Amino acid sequence: MAQAHFVNPVVRAVLRSRAHRLLSGSFLLLEYTGRRTRNRYVLPVGYVPSGGDGDLVVVAGQYATKTRC
């Protein structure tokens, strides 16, 4: 967990910079707003295309979700 507090800001900074191509093939920034607090969160998550039908498998922490683009 402590490692994520160091790595996440670095990955976020790279993905928002001109050097984003270094990580864009396997990471994306997931942005969401908290339902109750309305706080905005930005998490770098890894992803893998799941076939050629527009599906992605997104891996965030210990959870994996399949979503359609």
Summary of the structure (lengths in Angstrom):
residues: 69
radius of gyration: 13.1
end to end distance: 29.3
largest distance: 37.3
contacts: 140
relative contact order: 0.15
helix: 26%
strand: 42%
